[in-house]
């Protein structure tokens, strides 16, 4: 697809609509509100910029600059003439093709840092006065691609903080477990492959567990990831259990443990009757499970996650399987140890994972309920799926890219928006900006001079087709982990 189509249709006439003599348009990318974000997401993780601008650079090279000018410009002329019902002039596109690179400068906060709401994370400005129009021509594709990795990384960080808080309270000697306690199950429920990748990279910047395989190669390509990137385990699905037949489900368990005599093996256990698995089959398989050189992980997949893992709250203290929940039933069969903090830790040969409809609120409730029952929260892994990562929009953090400064006939103008009918969320910064760190917090300072704009924490990462100040996955993870 022609790279010039990577925008909203209404932007195709904006080069004619700016004041005559416009030479520069300067915009910033800012999270404006967390009103729709999960409770506890008070800041936003800076993440995804390097991927987005590398992708955009490569796309323009492959689908515009490297193709004959007549071909790509005539193609867009024909398409837009039909689209707008006019003889569309493509002179500005032809001039861009002659230039052979995107004449923009991108400044960004470091990836992996947390940014308060209403503090810009990115600025975009044209570097050639002839192409003042390109700054906000790119707004659409940048918005499309930037909001999701930042949103997913921010929510993943909230999960990790929940896990850390409860691990410190119930099993602090096992703190490294939290790197794997949130596992990405989201790929099948995302809106498309690119959505799965950019969201999955956001998760992978925070956690080390994922079943979204394309994320690994993307982190290697765009963030120079080396060695181990993300991990998972051997695991079944319902088709495997069904193929083994309902009448011989216990035989399927035996076969699986024979096939995988060591390591972690996750078995979906509610294809038919979870409680029968936990009260009939597993007691019969106890010696086989304990004889394995590894952990058998029981995976429920239906119902209320909190009640399934922790037991029905309305009958807390009862003795039915539903009253007890998965973790307590596993303790009844396999036992374990009581750690120095006084919490029960399952025998290392057995564990649990739940990955259906998990939210940050449910994760908090599961940890709270397990703790209340005297169990370490490290007895369970939570699969974080599209119920968390796809149920978001650009509005989750109110992301927007807005112009705040222009140069017209050599005169710099500070511009801003502040709709009288709005509640203040859409009010933009004004003029050139910089971001400083004051008392350990990123702070916006607007209406600065061009000299001051060159100072501060926003650093150039892309200019006139060249990349600068690149980062690695390890550097991003180190910044994120410093805030957990």
C-alpha positions in Angstrom: 0.0 0.0 0.0 1.2 3.5 -0.9 2.7 5.1 2.3 0.9 8.3 1.5 -2.4 6.6 2.5 -1.3 6.2 6.1 -3.4 9.2 7.3 -6.9 10.4 7.7 -8.6 11.5 4.5 -9.3 15.0 5.9 -5.6 15.7 6.3 -4.9 15.5 2.5 -6.0 19.1 2.1 -4.2 20.6 5.2 -1.1 21.7 3.2 -3.4 24.3 1.6 -5.1 25.3 4.8 -2.3 26.5 7.0 -1.6 30.2 6.7 0.5 31.2 3.7 4.1 31.3 4.6 3.9 28.5 7.2 7.3 27.1 7.6 7.1 24.9 10.7 4.5 22.9 12.7 5.5 21.6 16.1 3.4 19.0 17.9 3.6 16.8 20.9 2.2 13.4 22.0 0.6 13.5 25.5 -1.5 11.2 27.8 -4.2 13.7 28.9 -6.3 11.6 31.3 -6.5 8.3 33.2 -10.2 8.5 33.7 -10.8 5.2 31.8 -7.6 3.4 33.0 -7.6 0.7 35.6 -7.5 2.0 39.1 -3.9 2.4 40.1 -2.6 3.4 36.7 -1.7 7.0 37.7 1.2 7.3 35.2 2.0 6.0 31.8 5.0 3.9 30.7 7.0 5.5 27.9 7.3 2.6 25.4 7.1 1.7 21.7 8.6 4.8 20.1 11.6 3.0 18.7 9.4 0.3 17.2 7.0 2.8 15.7 9.5 5.1 14.1 11.6 2.2 12.8 8.5 0.7 11.3 7.4 4.0 9.8 10.8 4.7 8.4 11.0 1.3 6.7 7.4 1.6 5.4 8.1 4.9 3.7 11.3 3.5 2.3 9.7 0.4 0.9 6.4 1.8 -0.2 7.2 5.3 -1.3 10.8 6.5 -1.6 12.1 3.3 -3.3 9.4 3.3 -5.9 9.4 5.4 -9.1 8.0 8.9 -8.4 5.6 8.8 -11.3 4.2 5.5 -10.1 3.5 6.3 -6.5 2.5 9.9 -7.1 0.2 9.1 -10.0 -1.3 6.4 -7.9 -2.1 8.7 -5.1 -3.3 11.4 -7.5 -5.8 9.0 -9.1 -7.0 7.8 -5.7 -7.4 11.2 -4.0 -9.1 12.7 -7.1 -11.7 10.0 -6.9 -11.9 10.3 -3.1 -12.3 14.1 -3.1 -14.1 14.6 -6.4 -11.5 17.0 -7.7 -8.3 17.1 -9.7 -5.9 16.5 -6.8 -2.6 18.3 -7.0 0.3 16.0 -5.9 3.1 18.5 -6.3 3.9 18.5 -2.5 4.1 14.7 -2.6 6.4 14.8 -5.6 8.7 17.2 -3.8 8.7 14.8 -0.8 9.8 12.0 -3.1 12.6 14.1 -4.5 13.8 14.6 -0.9 14.0 10.8 -0.3 13.6 10.9 3.4 11.0 12.0 6.0 12.0 15.6 7.0 11.0 15.3 10.7 12.7 15.5 14.0 11.4 13.3 16.8 12.3 13.9 20.5 11.3 11.4 23.1 11.5 10.6 26.8 13.5 7.4 27.5 11.6 4.2 27.0 10.8 2.4 30.2 10.3 5.5 32.4 6.9 6.4 33.9 5.4 9.7 32.9 2.7 11.6 34.8 -0.6 12.4 33.1 -0.5 15.6 31.0 3.3 15.4 30.5 4.3 15.1 26.9 6.3 12.0 26.0 7.2 12.9 22.4 7.5 15.9 20.1 7.4 16.0 16.3 8.5 18.9 14.1 9.4 19.3 10.4 13.0 20.0 9.6 12.4 21.5 6.2 10.1 24.6 5.8 8.8 23.3 2.5 7.3 20.3 4.4 5.5 22.1 7.3 2.4 19.9 6.5 4.1 16.6 7.2 4.1 17.0 11.0 0.4 16.5 11.5 0.0 14.5 8.3 1.8 11.8 10.3 -0.4 12.3 13.4 -2.9 9.5 12.4 -0.4 6.7 11.9 1.6 7.8 15.0 -1.5 7.8 17.1 -2.7 4.5 15.7 0.6 2.8 16.6 1.8 4.6 19.8 -1.2 4.4 22.2 -1.4 0.6 22.5 2.2 -0.4 23.5 2.2 2.4 26.0 -1.2 1.4 27.4 -0.4 -2.3 27.6 3.0 -1.6 29.3 1.4 0.7 31.8 -1.3 -1.9 32.7 1.3 -4.7 32.8 3.3 -2.6 35.3 0.3 -2.3 37.5 -0.1 -6.1 37.5 3.5 -6.5 38.4 3.2 -4.0 41.3 0.2 -6.0 42.6 2.2 -9.2 42.5 5.2 -7.6 44.1 3.1 -6.2 47.0 1.5 -9.5 47.8 4.7 -11.5 47.3 6.5 -9.3 49.7 3.7 -9.9 52.2 3.4 -13.6 51.7 6.5 -15.1 50.1 9.3 -12.5 50.0 12.0 -15.1 49.5 10.4 -15.9 46.1 10.3 -12.4 44.8 11.9 -13.3 41.4 8.7 -15.3 40.7 6.8 -12.1 39.8 8.7 -11.8 36.5 6.7 -14.8 35.4 3.5 -14.5 37.5 1.8 -12.4 34.8 1.8 -14.4 31.5 0.6 -13.0 28.2 -2.3 -15.1 26.8 -3.7 -12.2 24.6 -2.7 -12.9 21.0 -5.8 -14.7 19.9 -8.1 -12.0 21.2 -6.3 -9.0 19.8 -7.6 -7.0 16.8 -4.9 -8.2 14.5 -1.3 -9.3 14.2 0.3 -5.9 14.7 -2.0 -5.2 17.6 -0.9 -8.5 19.2 2.7 -7.6 18.6 2.8 -4.0 19.9 0.6 -4.9 22.9 2.7 -8.0 23.5 5.9 -6.0 23.4 4.4 -3.7 26.1 3.8 -6.8 28.2 7.2 -8.2 27.4 8.9 -5.0 28.6 7.5 -5.7 32.0 7.2 -9.5 32.3 9.2 -12.5 31.1 6.3 -14.9 30.4 4.3 -14.9 27.1 2.7 -17.2 24.6 2.7 -14.6 21.9 5.6 -15.9 19.8 5.8 -13.0 17.2 6.7 -10.7 20.1 10.1 -12.3 20.5 11.3 -11.7 17.0 9.9 -8.1 17.1 11.8 -7.4 20.3 15.0 -8.8 18.7 14.5 -6.7 15.6 13.4 -3.4 17.1 15.0 -3.5 20.6 18.2 -5.6 20.0 17.0 -8.3 22.4 19.6 -11.0 22.9 19.5 -14.5 24.4 16.4 -15.4 26.4 13.7 -12.9 25.7 10.4 -14.5 26.8 9.5 -18.0 28.0 6.6 -20.4 28.4 6.0 -24.1 29.1 4.6 -27.2 27.6 0.8 -26.9 27.9 -2.4 -28.6 26.7 -5.6 -27.1 25.3 -9.1 -28.4 25.3 -8.7 -30.2 22.0 -6.0 -32.4 23.5 -8.1 -33.3 26.5 -11.2 -33.9 24.3 -9.2 -36.2 22.0 -8.2 -38.3 25.0 -12.0 -38.7 25.8 -14.0 -37.7 28.8 -14.1 -41.3 30.0 -10.3 -41.5 30.2 -9.3 -38.0 31.3 -7.1 -39.5 34.0 -5.4 -41.6 31.3 -4.6 -38.4 29.4 -3.0 -37.0 32.5 -0.8 -40.1 32.8 0.1 -40.0 29.1 1.1 -36.3 29.4 3.3 -36.8 32.4 5.0 -39.7 30.6 5.5 -37.6 27.5 7.0 -34.8 29.7 8.7 -36.5 32.6 10.5 -33.3 33.6 9.9 -29.5 33.6 6.7 -27.5 33.9 3.6 -29.1 32.4 0.4 -27.1 32.3 -2.8 -29.1 31.9 -6.2 -27.5 31.2 -8.4 -29.2 33.7 -12.0 -28.0 33.3 -12.8 -29.4 29.9 -15.6 -31.3 31.8 -15.4 -31.4 35.6 -12.7 -29.4 37.3 -13.8 -30.6 40.8 -13.6 -34.3 39.7 -10.0 -33.7 38.5 -9.1 -32.1 41.9 -10.9 -34.6 44.2 -10.7 -37.9 42.2 -8.0 -37.9 39.5 -5.2 -36.0 41.2 -5.4 -38.0 44.5 -5.0 -41.1 42.3 -2.1 -39.5 40.4 -0.4 -38.1 43.5 2.6 -40.4 43.5 3.1 -39.9 39.7 3.0 -36.1 40.2 5.5 -36.2 43.1 7.8 -38.5 41.1 8.1 -36.1 38.2 11.2 -33.9 38.0 9.1 -30.8 37.6 5.8 -29.1 38.3 2.4 -30.1 37.1 0.3 -26.9 36.8 -3.5 -27.2 36.9 -5.3 -24.7 34.7 -9.0 -23.9 35.3 -10.5 -22.0 32.4 -14.1 -21.1 33.2 -16.1 -19.4 35.9 -15.3 -16.6 38.3 -11.5 -16.5 38.6 -11.5 -15.4 42.2 -14.0 -18.0 43.3 -12.3 -20.8 41.3 -8.8 -20.2 42.6 -9.7 -19.1 46.2 -13.1 -20.7 46.9 -16.7 -19.4 47.1 -16.7 -16.4 49.4 -20.3 -16.8 50.5 -19.4 -20.2 52.0 -15.8 -19.4 53.1 -14.7 -22.1 55.6 -17.0 -24.7 54.0 -15.8 -28.1 53.0 -17.1 -28.6 49.5 -14.6 -28.3 46.5 -16.3 -25.1 45.5 -15.9 -23.7 49.0 -12.2 -24.5 49.1 -11.1 -23.5 45.5 -8.2 -24.8 43.5 -5.2 -23.8 45.7 -6.6 -25.2 48.9 -7.7 -28.5 47.2 -4.1 -28.9 45.8 -2.8 -28.3 49.3 -5.1 -30.9 50.7 -3.7 -33.5 48.2 0.0 -32.5 47.9 0.7 -30.4 51.0 3.8 -28.2 51.0 5.6 -26.0 53.4 4.9 -23.0 55.6 7.4 -20.3 54.9 9.1 -18.0 57.4 6.2 -15.5 57.0 3.7 -18.1 58.0 2.1 -18.7 54.6 1.5 -22.0 52.9 3.5 -22.8 49.8 2.4 -25.7 47.7 4.8 -28.6 47.1 7.1 -27.6 44.2 5.7 -30.5 42.1 2.2 -28.8 41.8 0.8 -25.4 41.0 -2.0 -23.5 39.4 -2.6 -21.0 36.6 -5.8 -19.1 35.6 -6.0 -17.2 32.4 -9.6 -16.4 31.6 -11.0 -12.9 32.0 -8.3 -11.7 34.4 -8.3 -8.0 35.3 -6.1 -6.0 37.6 -9.0 -5.9 40.1 -9.4 -9.6 40.0 -5.7 -10.1 40.4 -5.8 -8.0 43.5 -8.8 -9.9 44.8 -7.1 -13.3 44.2 -4.0 -12.2 46.0 -6.0 -10.8 48.9 -8.2 -13.9 49.3 -5.2 -16.3 49.1 -3.5 -14.3 51.8 -6.6 -14.2 53.9 -6.7 -18.0 53.7 -3.0 -18.3 54.7 -1.6 -19.1 51.3 1.3 -17.4 49.6 0.2 -15.6 46.4 3.1 -17.2 44.5 1.0 -20.4 44.4 -0.7 -19.1 41.3 0.2 -17.6 37.9 -2.3 -15.4 36.1 -2.7 -15.5 32.4 -3.3 -11.9 31.2 -5.3 -12.0 28.0 -7.3 -9.8 25.6 -9.8 -9.2 28.4 -7.1 -6.9 29.8 -5.2 -5.8 26.7 -7.9 -5.5 24.0 -10.5 -3.8 26.2 -8.7 -0.4 25.8 -8.7 2.5 23.4 -6.7 5.6 22.8 -9.0 7.2 25.4 -7.8 4.8 28.2 -5.1 7.4 28.8 -6.5 10.1 26.7 -3.6 10.1 24.3 -3.5 12.9 21.7 -1.0 14.5 19.4 -1.5 18.3 19.2 0.3 21.2 17.5 1.4 23.8 20.0 3.7 26.0 17.9 4.1 27.2 14.3 6.4 29.5 12.3 4.7 31.7 9.7 6.8 34.0 7.6 9.6 33.7 10.0 7.5 34.6 13.1 7.1 32.0 15.8 3.6 31.6 17.2 2.6 29.8 20.3 -0.7 28.0 19.7 -3.0 25.9 21.9 -6.5 24.5 22.2 -8.8 24.9 25.1 -12.5 24.1 24.2 -15.0 26.0 26.3 -17.3 23.1 26.2 -14.7 20.6 27.5 -13.9 19.8 31.1 -10.2 20.7 30.7 -8.9 17.4 29.5 -8.5 18.6 25.9 -6.6 21.8 26.9 -3.2 21.5 25.3 0.2 22.8 26.2 1.2 26.1 24.5 4.2 26.9 22.4 7.5 25.1 22.4 7.9 22.7 25.3 10.5 20.9 27.3 10.3 18.3 30.0 12.4 18.5 33.1 12.9 16.2 36.1 12.0 18.1 39.3 12.1 16.3 42.6 12.3 13.0 40.7 9.2 13.7 38.6 8.8 14.5 35.0 7.3 18.0 34.6 6.1 19.9 31.6 7.3 23.4 31.0 5.7 25.1 28.0 6.1 28.4 26.2 9.9 28.0 26.2 12.4 29.6 23.9 14.0 27.6 21.0 17.2 27.4 23.0 15.3 26.0 26.1 13.5 23.6 23.9 16.9 22.0 23.2 17.4 21.3 26.9 15.6 18.9 29.2 14.8 15.2 29.1 13.3 14.9 25.6 16.1 13.5 23.4 16.3 13.2 19.6 15.6 9.7 18.5 15.0 10.3 14.8 16.0 13.1 12.4 15.9 13.3 8.6 15.9 9.5 8.2 18.6 8.8 10.8 18.1 7.1 14.2 19.8 8.5 17.3 20.0 7.5 21.0 18.6 4.1 20.4 17.8 1.8 23.3 17.7 -1.9 24.0 15.1 -4.2 25.6 17.4 -4.7 28.6 17.7 -1.0 29.1 14.0 -0.6 28.9 13.4 -3.4 31.4 16.0 -2.1 33.8 14.2 1.3 33.8 10.8 -0.3 34.4 12.1 -2.7 37.1 13.6 0.3 38.9 10.1 1.6 39.4 8.2 -1.6 40.4 
